Amino acid sequence: MTMTILEFKQVSKQYDTNTKALSHVNFSVREGEFVSIIGPSGAGKSTLLRCINRMIDVNAGEIAFDGCDVTKLKKSELKKVRTQIGMIFQHYNLVNRLSVIENVLHGRLGYKSTLAGMLGVYSEEEKRNAYSILKVLGLEEQIYKRCDQLSGGQKQRVGIARALIQNPKLLLCDEPIASLDPNASKIIMDHLKNISRTMGITVIANLHQVEAAMNYSDRIIGVNKGSIVFEGAPADMSRDKLRTIYGAELEEQSVEVGGRYAV
């Protein structure tokens, strides 16, 4: 039986008196699971994801990662926990003037002293590991190219490699395919699914594309106005449940549910 690696307990986040981003959120994620979070714009998906690694602090509740409540951690403890949580961003967050392998090695900074990080001191083992990961992701021919010479799909694979070199237990993917064309999107989602399946790394992805969530997830969490309104396997999804998640935005989604298109 797989262990629970992440648990939200009554988590709430409010930005100001009028903006409640998350409201009493409860769910758990098992080791090696691929979970997609879907919902309309402004539903709280990105806030939810960024609370896990404390990019955003919650107002109330507990977030247990690998048995540790991240909301209570001091700065030094948080740095250690963040080495176990890789993050992939919609707009890649790469240093464009640096090479592919230099960007990937930045994923090791959480393990370094400040001085070693500033000087860019990496071991031969770290460099070999970076090359191995890039080869798996099909980027061995781009290893010394500057990142501003890459396509969007290639940049996102560099982002995945940077996260993987951390040797994480969990990957957080914040709209990883929102800026990509359909072909590049499929390549990225295939890699993420393969990482989850073959490496046993838990993947949580915010997705705007419902069809991708349906095709790749073990479980889908639907969020609307800061609350979870659906949680289940892709097979449990229906037109009515999509309406509950998306409301008036549903017409923007064209996803096949049970052999028929939901919209």
N, C-alpha and C positions, 0 to 999 in steps of 0.2 A: 504493500500500500504506500503510495507516495505521500510525502509530508507536505503540510501547509507551509509555504515560504513567505506569504504576505497576507496580512489581515487588517482590514479597516474596521474600526469599532466606533460607531457614532461620531464620525468625522464631519466637522462643519468648518466652513471658511467664509468669512464675510469681509469684503473689501471696504465698504462704507455702509452707512445706514440704509441705503437703498439697494445694495448689490450683495445678495447672498449667493455665492458661487457654488457652495456645497452645503447640503442640509442633511445631517444625521445619516451619513453614508456608511453602509455596512456590506462588506463582501470579503471573500477570501480567495486566494489563488494557490494552486498546488505546484510543487516542483515540476519543471518541464512542460507546464501547460502553456498553450498559446491562447491568450485572451484578447479579444478586440473590444474597444470601447467606442460606441457610436452614439450619435445624437446631433441635433441641429446646432448651428453656430451659436456660441454663447451659452451652451448647455452646462458647461463646467468640465468638459473632457480634459482640456489642457491643464486646468487647475488641479484636477484629480491626479493626473500623472505627475505633475511637478511637486506635489506634496510628498510623494514617496521618497524622493531624494533630498527633500527640504530645500529645493529651489524656491518653494513657497512654504511659509509657515502656516499651520492651521490655527484656528481659534479654539477649537475644542475637539476632543476625541483622541484616539490612540491609533497609531499606524505601526503594527508589528512586522518587521522584516527580519527573517531568519531568527526569530525569537527575541528581537531587541526593539524596544519602542523608540523609533527614530525621532519622535517629537520631543523627547527628553534629552537627547544627546548634546554633550558639549562639543565645541568646535573641533578639538583633536579627535574625539570619538567619531564625529560625523565624517571627517576626512577618511578615516579607516573604512567606515561602512560604505562610503561612496565608491571605493575601489571595487566593491562587489556589485555595483549597480551601473551598468553602461547605459548611455543615453544617445539616441539618434534623433536628429532634428530635421524639421521640414526644409530648412534653408542651409543644412549641412554643417554650418559653424566651423568651416575649415579656414586655415591661414593660406590664402590663395598664392602668396609669393613663395611659399615653401613647397618642397617636393611631396609626392604622395607618401613616401616612407617616413619623412619627417613628421607629417601630420599624424600618421598612424602611431608613431612612437610617443606622441603627446599623450596618448592614452595611458602611458606609464607614469605620468607626472604625479599622480596620487600616491605612488610608492616612493617618491624621491624626497630628499631634503630640498629646501628652497634653493640652495646654492647649486646643487646638482641639476635641478630643473632649469635654472637660469642658464647654466653652461651647456645644457643639452648633452649631458653625459649618460650614455646608454651602453649596456653590456653587449658583447657579441651575441649572447643567447637571446637578448631582447630583439636585436636586429634580425637574427635568423627566424625568430618567431613571427616578427612582422612580415618578413618575406613569405613565410609559409601560409599565413592568413591571406595575404594578398593573392597568392597563387590559387588558393581555394576559391576566392572571389573573382578569379579571372582577370586580375590586374597586374600580373607579373611584368607585362610589357610596358606598363605605365609607371613603374616603381620610382623612377627618377624624374618624371615629368612634374612641372609645376602644376598645382591644383587648378590654376585659372585656365589651363589648357584642356581640361577634361569636360566631358558632357555632364549633364545633371545626374544621369544614372550612374556614371562612374564616380562622381563626387559622393553620391550617397553610399556606394560600396566602400569608399575610403572611410566614410563615417562609421559604417558597420565594422570595418577592420579596426578602427581606433577604439571602438567600444569592446571588441573581442579581445584585444591585447591586454585589457585590464584583467582578463580571466574572471569575468563576472558570473554571478549566479542568476542575475536578472537583467534583461534588456528592456528599457523604456523607449518606445518609438513614438515620437510626437508628430503625427501626420507625415509618415516617412515617404509617402508616394504622392502627396498633394501637388508637388511641383513638377511631376514627371509625366511623360506620355505613356500610353497603355503598354507598349512593349517594355520600356524601362521599368514600369510599375510591376509588371509580372516578374521580371528578373529579380527585383528587390524582394518581393513577397515570397518568391521561391527560395531565395537565400535565407530569409528570416524563418520560414517554416522548416527548412533543412537544419538550421542552427538549433531550433527547438527540439527537433526529432532526434538528431544524431549526437548533439552535444549535451542534451538534457538541460539546456539553459531556458529558464522561464522567459517568455516574451509577452509584454503587454503593449498593445499598439492602439493609439487613437487613430481612427480611420474615418475619413469623410465618405469613402466609397463603400456602401453597404455590400455590394457584390463581392468585394475583396474580403470583407469580414465573413461573409457566408462561405466563401471558398476555402479559407485558410484557417479559421479559428476552431479551437476545441470548444470554446464558449464565448458568447457575446454578452456584453453588458450594455444596456441601453440607458442613456442619461438624458433627462429633460429638466430644465430649470433647477439644476443642482441636486436632483434626486434620481436614484436608480428606479426606473420604471419597467425594466425588463432584464432578466438574467436567465440564460439558458443556452442550450446547444443550437447550432444553426438549424437543425431539423425542427426545433421548437418554434422557429420564427413563422409569422403569418402576416397577412395584410393588416389585420386589426392591430397586431402588436407593433408593426411598423408605424401605424397611425398614432398609436399611443406614444411612441418615441419621438416622431417627427412633427406631428400635428400638421400645421399649414405648410410646412416645408416638404411634405411627402412627395409632392409632384416633381420635385427636383431629382428624386431617386427613381431609378428604373432597375429594379432588381428582381431576379427570378426567385419565386418562393413556391416550393412544391410543384415545380414544373410550369408555373404560370407567372407572368410578370405582375408584380405588386401594384404597379401604376399603369 
